[in-house]
Amino acid sequence: MPSSTPRVSVVMPVRDTELYLDDAMTSLTRQFDDPHDLEVVVVDDGSGDATPDIAESYADRLPNLTVLRNREPVGAATARNQGLAGSNGRYITYLDGDDWYAPHHLRDVTDAIEAFGVPILRHDHVTVQDGQRRVVRAMEPVREQVLDPRESILPTDRPTMVDYPYGWAGVYDRAIADDGLLTFSDGMRTATDRAWVWRLHLQGTGYVVTNHSGVCYRRGVTTSLTQIYDERRLDFTRAFAEIHGILDEDRESDRFLPKLARTVLAIVDHHLGFAEHMPAELLAELNRRSAELIRTFPAETVRVQLEQSGSRRWVTLRDVLPPELAPSPEMLAAELAVSAPA
């Protein structure tokens, strides 16, 4: 490979992040002693503010900087795919425009993936909100050892690596792009990493989890799609339907289907927790799509996961469950009594 090839490419989909982008771009200038080791591909997804101009202002400090512009938004997933297609680095990672790196984070994780000789490295991260920082550990307890990604999907009854769906919490060998493991589902605006992380762990080969935590993830950003209550929030139903389709073709579908069912129930429960913030039409559509998604699983599989998750979740999901899985009147009365105001 020519020496001019950057060691790592950072793909950054951005939109209307002018308040935060300087932090991200400045952190990128502090990753390698030789700035040519780094390539940055910013994909501006139809910003209406100064975001693309801020990105381009770093061209003299980031010699391998490219800024692509979409006149109209295409969504974070498609923007990532555009950035991947326009990149050339030996390794690939992703960064959001409102997050940033600790100094030399990319140098350290690139050194690590090369040392372990694996195509996938995943790591911890730090959340930052209201001036408070907290390290969030990736859900794999075995560290600094080469592992089979499939074995990190289970067990069903606790969070695992498929519940850590952050493309930016890792670095990846470009070679796995040929297997479709570095691309995202076109058009997805939220839940962009859900199908990606399942495919990565079902179809990837060796991987390693390290204790690096140099990605700083900014929480509580008002422009984040996690803070917006419109139809874009419902993309998770499409993501999990896609995962179901991937599993249907997997040689161990029966082994992993209960995990997927439990995750779907938990995510639907999570979204219903914001029902009071949703317009009536959005809540009705959430219920419709959730019910349709849950019906794609065998009723007995869903029943077992509800029993193991507890009566509160069973009652919360009562409007999206098929009739044969409705909570009993006794369960419903007991849970409603517990939640009633004193």
Steps between C-alpha positions, in 0.01 A plus 500: 500500500644841409649698784270790407196300611373640831508262794140578595204679347240671717158526337293783647135553404398844626197724486447834676779442752663844485486534881710187553697425187810697599548261794485198270727648234756630747518158664576347161811717468638335816488136396829431320844657506493482121166650385525304175426182698142625532231551238178681591193477278226737617160450338283805555145373479310808394597735783327836520774657711877551475586132559667428161695828508634420847611158380676643193683756715715214637648411160838651589523292820357177358672445164286196414167677561208463261164672551212357300172692486147371458263775392212309658526272805529129424529376860795402717523145366523601135740783588729248671491281191591798284793579727619139497490496120708819491766380746836331443644413841627158603261505796159661536307655785208739543448817703195720553538874467408576860749251652880511523815299568752506782852575371664207315193278536507402132874432509455273802208295365664467159816372667285253695305358205827450312660330801209257544475431126118501497260679264281644777590685818234637734551702814344701782398867483431800724165678522507872571194686626472820703871493567492147641697217343429129534682203349262257328642152467436286195299197610767238435684418826789318327756761403820502295434152355397397150136385510234357271248784445207255496576391855454859619134511394375289790386450774144609442427627849770767534644779283759380249697647213197518269353733763801729452407628152754776451694498175726772639607279794750306295734486204468262206717351227392633163507144364171416672327766292505245218269284715261790560599530867586870489187628331166604646140467385432781254244755609515423871490815714498342845598154628762508224738266685253231609501277191867581445609368840307174460648442155847581635470239774324235292723524194830638630800282576740568787467815707637652817360730770746740661488742791549810287243768580613796292169577328307770684128470428305819565156433650203734531554680168165657412547447125575129544242270347476325837341822629250540216147360501394440145478213253878466483496340846318201356785387275590248771212281382653482153842426652374205704297365209823502301685315778219242506556446129873455552435245773252309285791414269749423778604143577432559871180697471325305777788565735494878462129571440409520873769766547357704216145462634605615846682800352198598292274487806745713698535761225124526445461538877761778491320693226162463667658665803498826301134468400399816684733706278364358174221639286202264495563408137862406571405288801237318295758427231751385762243257635409374153858442387603348834208256496584401144864440594419294809263279299795388284633297796355168616246572775667255736837672456343833590315348795818356648682833471209686658491255790872545557485879469229549761141612525573873464625459142216261419244759610679789330491312170138390532377715208756359253481131591288249309177404684635162610781676688292761678588533872256335735243722679673423830839605365353815346322599821810442713729703276255785460456511877878528546526784246196693629587833669488492879 
